[in-house]
């Protein structure tokens, strides 16, 4: 039994296909199939039901896969520890980012990081906060970038930056008091986005007002949200980094908040047993430096 065999069965479980798993692992399908079969013989357990479509794990196989995931994660952590001693930035980093941060932050940091660390392979996924936290705990992600605080006490967070939230919309005046926000026709992202919950709390919103009465629509992207606001003459709140990307026409629709500020925290998140310390520390420092000028 070796680590590669464990990686192969995890890949088959992920892609539900021997051919796709082989492509992902950069081996031939014949090699991967033979190694998986050999592992099953060594363990005296059938891990996969090959007659199922798509391929699925057997009941005993699911238990083996759970243990394999932990073994591979610990092996990667051990490898990363050795690289940390040598200050090397190479290998693979699996990064999850929530959508309301990914759509602006990745445009700022991704290209510079790829150029700075050519030996580091970035595998990036957009996930909701709940999905991301679950993936970190299961070892499916190495790092996450999300808005804090979070509900999980098992995960560690490291603050990257604080981002101002800006008001956009149509209230027929250039500024508004924070106390007046709850009286506006607010349009928000759909349930499941942490930014929605933060805005409701920060602005003390009790109930959204919609136009017309027979419409119940919540957006999944900022672009859809902006179109709703423009069509129905409502208001919404956007992160500053995203607002920077707007056209001049839409920037003209920004509304000044007369007192106080609205802001959110953006942090790096990881699970300590699987933590890749060298990568965490270096990427955290790089991201802080890259976004600094955009937030000033």
Backbone as a ProteinNet text record, in pm:
[ID]
protein_1_A
[PRIMARY]
XXXXXXXXXXXXXXXXXXXXXXXXXXXXXXXXXXXXXXXXXXXXXXXXXXXXXXXXXXXXXXXXXXXXXXXXXXXXXXXXXXXXXXXXXXXXXXXXXXXXXXXXXXXXXXXXXXXXXXXXXXXXXXXXXXXXXXXXXXXXXXXXXXXXXXXXXXXXXXXXXXXXXXXXXXXXXXXXXXXXXXXXXXXXXXXXXXXXXXXXXXXXXXXXXXXXXXXXXXXXXXXXXXXXXXXXXXXXXXXXXXXXXXXXXXXXXXXXXXXXXXXXXXXXXXXXXXXXXXXXXXXXXXXXXXXXXXXX
[TERTIARY]
84.9	0	88.6	51.7	126.9	31.7	87.9	7.4	-60.5	8.1	-50.4	-179.4	-182.3	-304.2	-420.5	-389.9	-493.4	-540.4	-447.2	-484.4	-571.2	-542.1	-620	-764.4	-785.8	-924.1	-1000	-931.1	-997	-1038.2	-954.4	-985.9	-1104.8	-1107.7	-1221	-1350	-1342.7	-1461	-1504.8	-1408.7	-1441	-1505.9	-1450.2	-1496.7	-1598.6	-1616.2	-1709.8	-1677	-1548.7	-1505.5	-1357.8	-1322	-1182.2	-1103.1	-1163.6	-1091	-1062.9	-1163.2	-1142.3	-1043.7	-1050.4	-956.4	-814.1	-797.9	-665	-609.2	-693.9	-650	-606.5	-684	-653.3	-520.6	-495.5	-374.3	-254.2	-277.3	-170.6	-110.3	-197.6	-154.5	-252.7	-217.7	-310.3	-423.1	-535	-647.9	-612.7	-536.7	-497.5	-414.8	-320.9	-236.7	-320.9	-408.6	-492.2	-583.1	-646.9	-738.4	-664.5	-544.6	-465.1	-425.7	-387.1	-345.8	-463.7	-580.7	-700	-737.5	-733.7	-767.1	-668.7	-540.7	-439.3	-465.1	-505.6	-535.8	-656.1	-758.5	-876.5	-838	-746.3	-701.5	-621.9	-537.4	-458.7	-547.8	-653.5	-744.8	-854.4	-869.2	-976.3	-1113.7	-1126.5	-1250.6	-1275.7	-1398.5	-1437.1	-1474.1	-1393.6	-1413.1	-1519.6	-1523.2	-1615.6	-1709.8	-1833.5	-1931	-1915.9	-1846.8	-1816.4	-1935.6	-2041.6	-2160	-2255	-2234.9	-2320.6	-2286.2	-2383.7	-2360.3	-2420.1	-2333.8	-2187	-2131.7	-2002.4	-1935.8	-1955.6	-1984.7	-2005.4	-1932	-1905.2	-1835.3	-1931.9	-1882	-1960.9	-1965.9	-2046.4	-2056.3	-1921.1	-1852.3	-1718.1	-1619.1	-1639.6	-1551.9	-1556.4	-1674.4	-1686.9	-1604.2	-1599.8	-1518.1	-1369.3	-1328.6	-1188.3	-1153.2	-1244.5	-1219.7	-1203.2	-1283.8	-1270.6	-1135.1	-1086.3	-954.1	-843.7	-863.6	-763.5	-747.5	-859.4	-855.1	-768.9	-782.2	-702.2	-554.8	-526.4	-386.8	-317.7	-385.9	-327.6	-307.7	-405.9	-393.9	-275.9	-258.4	-145.3	-12.1	-11.6	111.3	149.1	47.8	73.9	122.1	64.5	107.4	252	289.6	428.2	522.9	482.8	563.7	577.6	466.2	468.8	558.8	561.8	648.2	794.4	831.2	970.1	1003.1	905.3	928.1	935.6	858.6	859.7	997.8	1063.1	1198.2	1292.3	1272.3	1358.3	1305.4	1189.5	1128.1	1090.2	1049.6	1009.6	860.3	823.4	682.6	654.8	622.3	596.3	493.6	446.4	343.7	206.4	104.9	-33.1	-100.8	-177.4	-258.2	-402.7	-492.2	-635.2	-702.7	-749.5	-801.7	-949.8	-1028	-1169.7	-1195.1	-1280.4	-1313	-1463.6	-1524.6	-1668.2	-1694.6	-1807.7	-1833.1	-1827.5	-1876.4	-1880.6	-1742.3	-1642.6	-1503.3	-1428.2	-1456.5	-1384.4	-1398.8	-1518.8	-1543.5	-1462.9	-1401.9	-1318.2	-1175.3	-1157.4	-1022.5	-933.4	-988.8	-905.6	-847.5	-920.4	-869.1	-744.4	-733.5	-621.4	-501.6	-528	-417.6	-370.1	-457.3	-425.4	-304	-302.9	-191.3	-58.1	-50.7	76.9	125	32.4	73.2	124.6	59.4	104.4	244.2	269.2	399.9	507.9	471.5	569.6	605.7	508.2	530.5	501.4	588.3	563.7	560.9	620.2	621.6	502.7	417.5	301.3	176.9	108.3	-12.1	-134.9	-210.4	-331.4	-454.1	-527.4	-657.1	-762.7	-840.5	-931.3	-1075.8	-1157.5	-1300.2	-1379	-1493	-1588	-1684.7	-1698.9	-1791.6	-1858.7	-1978.3	-2043.9	-1966.8	-1994.8	-1923.7	-1938.8	-2060.8	-2084.2	-2012.4	-2016.6	-1946.4	-1796	-1744.8	-1601.4	-1553.2	-1626.6	-1586.8	-1589.3	-1689.1	-1699.9	-1582.2	-1546.4	-1435.5	-1302.5	-1283.8	-1160.9	-1151.1	-1259.9	-1260.4	-1238.8	-1282.6	-1267.6	-1134.6	-1054	-924.6	-932.3	-1048.6	-1063.4	-1009.2	-992.9	-930.6	-818.1	-714.2	-605.1	-633.6	-693.1	-716.6	-851	-905.2	-1026.7	-1014.2	-1079.4	-1088.4	-1236.2	-1273	-1413.7	-1427.9	-1552.3	-1580.9	-1595.3	-1534.3	-1538.2	-1611	-1657.2	-1633.9	-1717.5	-1676.4	-1749.1	-1801.4	-1891.2	-1956.6	-1874.9	-1775.9	-1700.4	-1585.3	-1579.6	-1468.7	-1352.2	-1371.2	-1265.8	-1166.2	-1205.2	-1121.3	-1048.6	-928.9	-849.1	-866.9	-865.2	-874	-762.4	-720.4	-617.8	-664.6	-683.1	-736.1	-644.5	-704.2	-630.3	-650.1	-776.1	-805.5	-949.4	-976.5	-1113.2	-1156.9	-1274.5	-1322.4	-1448.4	-1446	-1562.3	-1676.9	-1798.9	-1918.4	-1982.3	-2014.8	-2063.8	-2208.1	-2280.4	-2422.5	-2442	-2526.4	-2555.4	-2706.2	-2754	-2897.1	-2955.1	-3084.8	-3159.9	-3251.7	-3201.4	-3281.3	-3303.1	-3257.8	-3277.7	-3210.8	-3102.6	-3017.3	-2878.9	-2779	-2640.6	-2594	-2663.8	-2622.3	-2744.4	-2719	-2829.1	-2776.4	-2862	-2823.9	-2842	-2759.2	-2766.7	-2904.3	-2964.3	-3095.6	-3204.7	-3179.3	-3279.4	-3271.7	-3166.8	-3147	-3261	-3311.8	-3417.3	-3548.2	-3557.7	-3679.9	-3672.3	-3556.1	-3537.6	-3582.8	-3604.3	-3638.9	-3508.7	-3473	-3344.9	-3354.4	-3252.9	-3238.4	-3109.7	-3120.3	-3008.1	-2979.1	-2858.5	-2825.4	-2912.6	-2927.6	-3016.1	-2961.2	-3049.4	-3014.2	-2900.3	-2806.1	-2689.6	-2561	-2574.1	-2457.6	-2438.6	-2319.4	-2295.5	-2307	-2278.4	-2287.7	-2431	-2526.7	-2667.7	-2695.1	-2652.1	-2676.1	-2603.8	-2482.4	-2407.1	-2477.1	-2529.6	-2597.3	-2724.5	-2800.9	-2923.7	-2891.2	-2780.7	-2741.9	-2687.1	-2596.8	-2535.1	-2635.8	-2731.3	-2828.5	-2958.3	-2964.3	-3082.8	-3209	-3199.4	-3313.5	-3406.4	-3533.5	-3630.2	-3705.4	-3734.4	-3809.4	-3781.6	-3750.5	-3727.3	-3857.5	-3848.9	-3964.3	-3939.5	-4035.5	-4017.5	-4119.3	-4082.4	-4171.2	-4174.5	-4285.7	-4419.5	-4451.2	-4573.2	-4607.3	-4604.9	-4619.4	-4622	-4485.1	-4377.8	-4241.5	-4164.8	-4108.2	-4017	-3891	-3789.8	-3668.7	-3546.2	-3451.9	-3325.4	-3211.4	-3114.4	-3007.8	-2899.3	-2832.2	-2719.1	-2586.2	-2589.1	-2467.7	-2488.2	-2378.9	-2388	-2444.8	-2413	-2461.5	-2613.8	-2671.1	-2817.1	-2875	-2807.8	-2852.1	-2856.2	-2753.2	-2747.6	-2858.5	-2885	-2992.4	-3128.4	-3150.7	-3276.5	-3289.8	-3181.4	-3182.1	-3210.3	-3147.2	-3168.1	-3311.6	-3366	-3500.3	-3609.6	-3591.5	-3698.3	-3667.6	-3558.3	-3525.2	-3511.2	-3438.8	-3413.2	-3269.5	-3220.3	-3081.6	-3022.5	-2890.6	-2819.9	-2684.8	-2610.2	-2477.8	-2376.8	-2262.5	-2158.8	-2024.6	-1940.3	-1802.7	-1724.6	-1633.9	-1559.6	-1477.9	-1414.1	-1332.1	-1415.7	-1540.7	-1627.7	-1675.3	-1707.7	-1757.4	-1653.9	-1525.2	-1418.9	-1428.7	-1489.9	-1496.7	-1614.1	-1701.5	-1822.1	-1790.9	-1881.6	-1868.3	-1884.3	-1841.3	-1855.6	-2001.8	-2090.5	-2233.7	-2285.2	-2243.9	-2290.8	-2219.6	-2096.6	-2027.9	-2097.7	-2160.4	-2232.7	-2355.1	-2397.6	-2514.4	-2475.8	-2349.3	-2307	-2364.7	-2404.4	-2467.4	-2378.2	-2351.8	-2265.9	-2343.9	-2281.3	-2340.8	-2296.9	-2392.9	-2361.4	-2284.6	-2311.2	-2235.1	-2198.9	-2077.8	-2033.5	-1990.9	-1943.3	-1899.4	-1960.3	-1977.7	-2013.2	-1892.1	-1851.9	-1736.5	-1747.5	-1668.2	-1661.2	-1515.5	-1492.8	-1360.2	-1344.9	-1229.6	-1197.5	-1074.5	-1086.9	-980.8	-942.9	-821.9	-775.2	-817.1	-867.7	-920.9	-854.7	-825.2	-761.4	-793.2	-768.8	-790	-653.1	-624.8	-489.7	-426.3	-500.2	-433.9	-379.7	-438.4	-394.4	-319.9	-285.5	-232.2	-97.5	-85.7	41.2	98.3	177.4	213.9	292.8	388.6	469.5	382.6	292.6	204.2	107.4	53.3	-40.3	25.4	142.9	210.4	250.8	303	349.6	232	126.8	12.1	-61.8	-73	-140.3	-67.7	64.5	142.5	129.1	130.4	119.6	-16.5	-123.3	-258.2	-277.9	-230.8	-242.9	-175.4	-58.7	17.1	-52.7	-107.1	-168.7	-298.7	-373.8	-503.2	-489.7	-376.2	-360.7	-394.7	-339.5	-362.2	-506.1	-577.1	-715.6	-810.8	-769.7	-858	-828.5	-718.8	-682.8	-776.5
-119.8	0	125	225.2	349.4	468.9	587.7	710	726.7	688.1	703.2	623.1	502.5	422.4	493.4	554.2	627.7	749.2	816.8	930.2	884.7	765.4	714	686.3	623.5	592	719.1	818.8	946.8	1015.7	1004.2	1064.3	993.3	860.7	786.1	825.8	840.1	881.1	1022.4	1108.4	1247.6	1258.2	1187	1201.8	1094.6	991.9	883.1	815.7	814	759.6	724.1	603.2	563.1	642.9	670.4	742.6	886.4	953.9	1092.8	1099.7	1000.8	996.4	976.5	892.3	868.6	996.1	1069.3	1196.3	1293.7	1300.9	1394	1356.9	1226.6	1180.2	1166.1	1195.8	1191.2	1051.5	948.9	812.4	751.8	637.1	570.3	506.6	485.3	422.6	280.5	211.9	75.1	71.5	166.5	173.7	202.3	302.2	339.1	223.4	159.8	48.3	-66.3	-95.8	-203.9	-172.2	-47.9	-8.1	-9.5	32.2	30.4	-113.4	-200.9	-341.9	-407.1	-372.4	-426.3	-383.3	-257.1	-207.1	-281.2	-303.5	-376.8	-517.8	-580.3	-714.7	-713.1	-611	-599.8	-579.7	-499.8	-470.8	-575.9	-659.9	-759.6	-691.8	-578.3	-499.5	-448.9	-460.4	-400.1	-254.1	-163.1	-20.3	40.5	-1.6	60.3	-42.7	0	-78.6	-38	-119.3	-84.8	-100.1	-169.2	-186.1	-67.6	14.5	132.7	236.8	318.4	426.6	556.8	653.8	646.4	556	526.6	442.2	501.4	418.1	465.5	376.8	429.6	354.4	260	145.2	53.5	106.6	43	87.7	77.2	-35.9	-51	44.4	67.3	157.7	299	344.8	482.2	500	396.9	404.5	411.3	331.5	334.2	470.1	527.2	657.6	766.8	760.9	860.6	854	732.4	717	755.7	722.8	757.5	908.7	981	1126.8	1185	1131.1	1179.5	1145.8	1025.1	983.6	1071.9	1095.5	1178.5	1322	1373.3	1510.2	1522.8	1424.2	1428.3	1411.1	1327.3	1310.5	1440.7	1510.3	1639.8	1743.8	1739	1832.9	1807.4	1678	1642.8	1691.7	1674	1720	1871.4	1939.9	2085.8	2134.7	2061.1	2099.8	2096.4	1995.1	1987	2101.1	2137.2	2248.3	2380.8	2389.2	2511.1	2535	2424.8	2437	2494.1	2452.1	2498.1	2624.2	2675.8	2798.8	2783.3	2663.3	2641.2	2667.1	2725.3	2746.2	2665.2	2538.1	2451.5	2347.4	2273.9	2174.1	2227.6	2181	2215.2	2278.8	2384	2444.5	2452.1	2391.3	2390.3	2502	2602.7	2724.4	2741	2766.1	2796.9	2943.4	3006.8	3148.5	3164.6	3241.7	3263	3358.2	3342.2	3417.4	3569.3	3623.7	3769.3	3829.4	3744.7	3791.3	3754.7	3636.2	3587.6	3680.9	3738.3	3817.2	3946.6	3987.2	4107.7	4080.3	4001	3978.4	3900.7	3798.2	3716	3797	3899.4	3985.2	4062	4083.3	4161	4072.3	3954.3	3874.6	3759	3706	3579.1	3587.2	3681.5	3690.7	3717.1	3812.3	3833.6	3710.4	3634.5	3515.7	3406.4	3388.5	3288	3321.7	3449.3	3491.9	3479.1	3507.7	3504.6	3361.5	3269	3130.9	3033.1	3026.4	2941.6	2792.2	2751.7	2609.2	2571.5	2668.9	2643.7	2632.7	2518.9	2496.2	2534.4	2632.4	2678.1	2606	2537.2	2480.3	2560	2640.7	2735.6	2699.4	2701.8	2674.9	2787	2821	2910.5	2824.7	2853.7	2779.9	2875.7	2840	2919.1	2901.1	2986.9	2980	2843.3	2791.1	2661.8	2549.2	2551.2	2449.3	2456.8	2579.4	2600.5	2548.2	2578.8	2533.6	2380.9	2319.6	2173.6	2112.5	2171.9	2121.9	2132.4	2239.1	2254.6	2146.4	2120.9	2021.3	1880.5	1855.4	1723	1707.5	1813.9	1806.6	1819.7	1859.5	1875	2009.5	2103.1	2232.8	2256.4	2326.6	2365.3	2498.8	2589.9	2726.1	2776.1	2872	2937.4	3087.7	3163.4	3308.1	3340.3	3395.8	3422.2	3543.5	3578	3690.5	3639.8	3708.2	3667.4	3772.7	3731.4	3604.4	3490.5	3366.8	3248.8	3172	3078.8	3006.4	2888.9	2841.3	2721.9	2756.7	2688.4	2708	2613.9	2520.6	2425.3	2483	2590.1	2648	2771.7	2791.7	2910.4	3015.3	3141.4	3249.5	3351.1	3412.1	3516.5	3633.9	3748.4	3865.3	3909.2	3928.2	3979.5	4130	4172.9	4315.6	4343.5	4469.9	4515.1	4595.3	4561.3	4620.4	4703.7	4824.9	4912.6	4862.4	4873.1	4841.7	4972.4	4983.7	5110.9	5096.1	5205.9	5208.2	5248.7	5173	5200.1	5202.9	5299.7	5296.6	5429.7	5441.7	5556.7	5609.4	5709.2	5769	5918.7	5967.3	6106.5	6207.2	6161.9	6253.7	6190.4	6274.2	6227.9	6157.4	6176.7	6114.5	6071.9	5983.2	5929.7	5894.6	5905	5868.1	5717.6	5661.1	5516.1	5477	5563.8	5533.9	5526.3	5587.3	5587.2	5463.6	5384.2	5270.9	5169.6	5146.6	5046.1	5087.4	5215.8	5264.5	5252.3	5211.7	5204.1	5068.2	5066.9	4941.4	4868.3	4774.1	4705.7	4580.5	4560.3	4435	4368.3	4239.6	4166.6	4039.1	3987.4	3856.5	3750.4	3637.6	3534.7	3473.2	3405	3339.6	3240.6	3235.6	3148.8	3227.8	3354.6	3443.6	3514.3	3501.5	3562.9	3714.7	3774.7	3919.8	3966.6	3887.3	3919.9	3935.7	3836.3	3838.5	3956.4	3985.3	4097.4	4230.1	4247.7	4372.5	4389.1	4280.6	4287.2	4330.3	4276.6	4310.6	4452.9	4489.3	4621.7	4734.7	4710.8	4816	4803.1	4701.1	4679.9	4669.6	4588.4	4569.1	4463.1	4494.9	4401.2	4327.1	4395.6	4331.9	4404.4	4328.6	4390.2	4439.7	4551.8	4602.3	4578.6	4516.7	4481.4	4553.7	4568.8	4617.6	4513.6	4477.9	4500.3	4395.9	4394	4306	4158.8	4130.5	3990.5	3939.9	4012.7	3970.5	3932.8	3812.9	3769.2	3717.6	3800.4	3765.8	3808.9	3716.7	3749	3706.1	3792	3769.7	3677	3612.6	3527.8	3591.2	3700.1	3771.1	3921	3994.3	4139	4203.9	4149.6	4207.7	4203	4088	4076.7	4171.2	4181.6	4270.5	4415.2	4458.7	4596.2	4621.5	4524.1	4541.1	4555.6	4479.7	4491.5	4630.1	4675.4	4807.7	4916.1	4907.6	5007.9	5003.9	4884.5	4871.7	4917	4882.8	4909.5	5026.4	5099.6	5220.4	5192.8	5084.8	5052.3	5082.9	5018	5036.6	4900	4893.8	4775.7	4818.3	4723.8	4751.9	4658.4	4714.5	4640.3	4650	4548.7	4560.5	4661.8	4732.4	4838.4	4785.2	4668.5	4615.2	4584.2	4540.2	4514.5	4646.9	4743.5	4872.6	4943.5	4914.2	4974.5	4934.2	4821.2	4770.1	4828	4902.1	4950.8	5059.1	5076.3	5182	5318.3	5422.4	5559.1	5592.4	5544.1	5571.9	5513.3	5392.4	5329.9	5387.5	5426.9	5489.8	5619.4	5682.7	5807.3	5783.1	5656.5	5622.6	5582.4	5598.7	5570.8	5676.3	5633.2	5722.1	5729.5	5848.5	5869.8	5842.8	5771.6	5750.1	5864.6	5933.4	6059	6038.5	5929.9	5908.4	5760	5736.7	5599.1	5530.6	5408.4	5328.5	5188.9	5129.4	4988.2	4915	4805.7	4731.8	4584.8	4503.8	4361.9	4319.2	4210	4151.4	4039.5	4035	3925.2	3854.5	3723.5	3648.1	3521.1	3476.1	3345.8	3244.3	3130.9	3031.2	2895.8	2820	2689.7	2600.7	2470.7	2373.6	2330.7	2353.2	2335.9	2199	2085.5	1956.3	1942.9	2016.4	2006.7	2132.1	2219.5	2351.4	2343.1	2417.9	2431.9	2568.9	2569.3	2695.1	2789.1	2736.7	2822.3	2892.9	2817.6	2873.8	2973.7	2940.1	3030.7	3165.8	3162.2	3286.6	3370.8	3305.7	3380	3439.6	3359.1	3408.5	3518.7	3504.9	3608.3	3742.2	3739.6	3862.8	3921.1	3835.5	3882.1	3945.3	3879.6	3930.9	4065.6	4078.3	4207.5	4318.7	4289.7	4391.4	4425.3	4325.9	4347.4	4428.1	4409.7	4481.2	4617.7	4643.1	4764.8	4892	4905.7	5028.6	5041.4	4928.7	4932.4	4973.5	4956.8	4988.7	5124.9	5186.6	5315.3	5424
0	0	0	-81.1	-81.3	-96.3	-79.3	-84.2	-219.5	-327.5	-460.6	-474.1	-417.1	-423.9	-353.4	-240.6	-167.2	-247	-312.9	-397.5	-514.4	-567.8	-680.5	-640.3	-524.2	-485.2	-449.8	-396.8	-368.3	-498	-599.4	-729.1	-794.3	-786.5	-843	-772	-639.5	-563.2	-600.6	-627.5	-662.5	-799.7	-899	-1036.9	-1079	-994	-1024	-1158.9	-1191.2	-1320.6	-1312.7	-1359.6	-1360.8	-1464.9	-1579.3	-1684.9	-1643.8	-1585.2	-1541.5	-1425.2	-1335.9	-1224	-1275	-1376.5	-1434	-1496.4	-1569.6	-1629.3	-1520.6	-1413.8	-1304.1	-1236.6	-1223	-1155.2	-1250.3	-1380.6	-1481.4	-1494.5	-1494.9	-1521.9	-1621.5	-1677.3	-1768.5	-1687.9	-1754.7	-1687.1	-1642.8	-1723.9	-1689.8	-1561.6	-1550.4	-1430	-1306.6	-1317.7	-1203.2	-1162.8	-1260	-1230.3	-1161.4	-1209.7	-1151.2	-1007.3	-981.6	-847.3	-749.9	-797.9	-712.9	-680.4	-781.4	-760.6	-663.1	-676.7	-586.3	-442.7	-425.1	-290.7	-231.9	-314.7	-268.4	-224.3	-297.9	-261.6	-132.1	-114.5	8.2	130.1	113.1	224.6	238.9	135.4	130.6	140.7	71.7	71.7	-70.1	-116	-244.1	-215.5	-268.8	-238.4	-328.8	-455.4	-551.1	-614.2	-632.3	-708.7	-855.1	-931.4	-1070.2	-1164.1	-1117.4	-1199.4	-1189	-1085.9	-1068.2	-1173.2	-1208.1	-1304.3	-1249.3	-1210.6	-1214.6	-1104.5	-1112.1	-1013.1	-874.3	-776.2	-640.1	-541.5	-422.9	-319.3	-249.2	-211.5	-130.2	12.1	95.2	235.2	304.7	287	345	277.9	147.8	74.4	127.1	166.9	219.5	346.8	428	549.8	515.1	417.2	372.7	313.3	233.9	172	276.4	382	489	555.2	580.1	641.4	543.5	415.8	314.3	303	311.5	303.4	414.7	533.9	647.2	629.7	582.1	564	460.1	346.5	240.6	288.8	363.6	415.1	510.6	597.4	691.4	618.9	515.1	436.8	366.9	311.7	246.8	346.7	467.3	571.5	611.4	618.5	650.5	541.7	415.6	303.5	305.8	338.6	343.8	456.8	568.2	680	638.4	560.7	515.6	420.1	334.8	242	316.9	426.5	506.8	565.4	605.3	660.9	556.1	432.8	323.1	255.3	305.5	252.8	106.1	66.4	-72.1	-88.1	-200.2	-233.8	-359.4	-340.6	-454.9	-415.2	-516.1	-489.3	-526.8	-455.5	-487.6	-366.4	-389.2	-283.4	-331.9	-255.6	-288.9	-209.7	-283.2	-222.1	-253.7	-150.7	-168.8	-139.5	-219.3	-200.5	-214	-123.6	-135.7	-253.6	-323.9	-447.7	-431.8	-319.6	-303.6	-279.8	-262.6	-252.8	-381.1	-434.5	-553.1	-672.3	-692	-813.2	-819.7	-710.3	-714.5	-670.3	-566.1	-512.5	-609.5	-675.2	-763.7	-879	-924.7	-1031.8	-987.4	-857.8	-803.6	-771.6	-714.8	-659.7	-747.1	-834.1	-898	-990.5	-1081.8	-1176.3	-1106.5	-1011.4	-941.4	-864.5	-804	-728.6	-821.4	-937.3	-1033.5	-1085.6	-1107.6	-1157.8	-1050	-925.4	-815.9	-777.4	-786.3	-742.9	-858.3	-956.3	-1074.2	-1041.9	-929	-892.1	-803.6	-773.1	-689.1	-777.6	-768.9	-849.7	-767.8	-817.5	-748.1	-804.2	-718	-753.7	-677.1	-748.8	-683.9	-712.4	-608.9	-621.3	-554.5	-614.8	-547.9	-468.6	-340.3	-255	-158.2	-114.3	-10.3	120.1	215.9	344.4	409.3	412.6	476.5	402.8	269.9	191.1	215.6	217	233.3	368.4	475.4	608.6	615.8	555.9	554.4	477.6	363.6	282.5	356.1	433	511.5	619	688.3	795.7	741.6	618.1	557.1	484	480.1	412.7	262.4	209.4	64.7	16.9	107.9	79.6	178.7	133.8	223.2	289.9	212.7	260.9	211.5	283.5	238	258.1	172.1	191.3	204	318.4	345.9	436.2	465.3	552.5	695.4	789.6	929.8	1013.8	1133	1202.4	1144.6	1176.6	1130.4	1251.9	1225.4	1334.9	1387.5	1311.6	1350.9	1444.9	1558.1	1652.4	1620.5	1525.8	1490.9	1390.2	1320.1	1216.6	1266.9	1216.5	1250.1	1141.1	1179.7	1081	1104.5	995.1	1001.4	915.9	977.8	909.2	795.6	677.1	562.5	547.3	549.8	538.1	578.4	603.7	626.8	504.9	455.2	330.8	355.2	307.6	320.9	232.4	282.1	205.1	162.1	33.9	-20.5	-67.7	-58.5	-91.8	-237.9	-307.9	-448.1	-466.4	-546.1	-573.6	-615.8	-595.2	-645	-534.4	-461.9	-354.5	-378.1	-493.8	-534.9	-441.1	-376.8	-302	-291	-270.3	-277.9	-151.4	-38.5	86.9	166.8	262.1	341.7	480.1	580.5	716.2	734.5	821.4	845.1	897.7	978.8	1036	929.4	812.3	705.6	615.7	631.4	541.9	550.3	671.2	688	621.1	581.3	516.8	363.6	312.6	167.9	112.6	-18.4	-85.8	-116.4	-29.7	-38.7	-124	-207.8	-281.3	-234.2	-201.3	-143.6	-222.5	-202.3	-256.8	-190.6	-256	-203.6	-75.6	-5.1	120	96.5	189.5	174.8	156.8	111.7	101.2	235.4	293.3	424.2	418.3	300.5	287.9	309.7	269.8	291.9	442.2	519.9	664.5	730.7	682.9	740	714.1	592.5	558.1	640.4	655.1	735.9	877.9	932.2	1068.8	1078.2	987.5	993	971.9	880.9	847.4	925.8	1013.9	1097.6	1011.9	906.1	817.4	876.6	880.5	935.5	826.1	716.6	609	478.8	374.9	243.9	183.1	110.9	37	-111.4	-177.5	-317.8	-405	-529.8	-635.2	-745.5	-799.7	-744.4	-638.2	-585.6	-473.9	-514.2	-644.3	-689.1	-733.3	-695	-729.5	-604	-604.3	-498.6	-567.5	-571.9	-647.1	-568.3	-549.7	-484.1	-574.9	-592.5	-690.1	-636.2	-730.3	-694.1	-732.8	-810.6	-850.8	-832.3	-819.5	-805.2	-931.5	-1048.8	-1173.2	-1179	-1143.4	-1139.3	-1035.1	-923.3	-815.6	-862.5	-932.7	-983	-1085.6	-1170.2	-1268.4	-1201	-1095.9	-1021.1	-958.8	-899.1	-835.4	-938.1	-1054.5	-1159.2	-1213.3	-1231.6	-1288.7	-1192.9	-1064.3	-967.6	-873.9	-903.6	-827.1	-677.4	-646.9	-507.3	-470.5	-365.4	-321	-284.8	-282.8	-235.9	-181.9	-128.9	-74.2	-138.9	-178.2	-249.5	-176.6	-186.5	-135.8	-220.9	-157.3	-225.6	-343.6	-328.3	-436.5	-560.1	-539.2	-653.9	-713.7	-629.4	-677.3	-764.5	-740.2	-821.9	-969.1	-996.3	-1133.2	-1213	-1148.3	-1214.1	-1316.8	-1411.3	-1511.7	-1445.5	-1514.5	-1461	-1435	-1521.4	-1504.9	-1374.3	-1346.1	-1222.6	-1099.6	-1115.3	-1001.8	-960.9	-1058.6	-1029	-941.2	-932.7	-851.3	-709.1	-672.6	-535.9	-441.5	-323.9	-225.7	-102.6	-56.9	59.7	187.5	281.3	412.4	502.4	562.1	631.6	760.9	830.1	954	966.4	1018.3	1037.9	909.3	922.2	808.8	816.6	702	694.7	639.4	701.9	653.3	690.6	623.4	655.7	667.7	740	751.9	649.3	584.9	493	550	569.7	637.6	562.9	591.4	546.4	652	608.6	702	674.1	779.3	761.8	881.8	863.8	970.5	1020.4	1146.3	1200.2	1172.5	1185.7	1158.2	1015.8	920.2	780	734.7	826.8	790.7	719.5	609.2	537.1	574.5	680.6	745.2	655.5	583.4	496.8	393.2	329.6	227.8	289.8	405.9	474.3	501.7	562	601.5	481.3	377	260.7	182.7	161	84.7	160.1	291	370.3	355.1	364	350.1	209.5	107.8	-30.7	-57.8	-11	-35.7	31	154.3	224.8	144.3	92.5	18.3	-114.9	-182.6	-313.5	-305.3	-196.4	-189	-121.1	-60.7	18.3	-59.1	-180	-257.6	-305.3	-322.2	-368.4	-257.1	-132.2	-19.5	41.8	2.1	61	14.3
[MASK]
++++++++++++++++++++++++++++++++++++++++++++++++++++++++++++++++++++++++++++++++++++++++++++++++++++++++++++++++++++++++++++++++++++++++++++++++++++++++++++++++++++++++++++++++++++++++++++++++++++++++++++++++++++++++++++++++++++++++++++++++++++++++++++++++++++++++++++++++++++++++++++++++++++++++

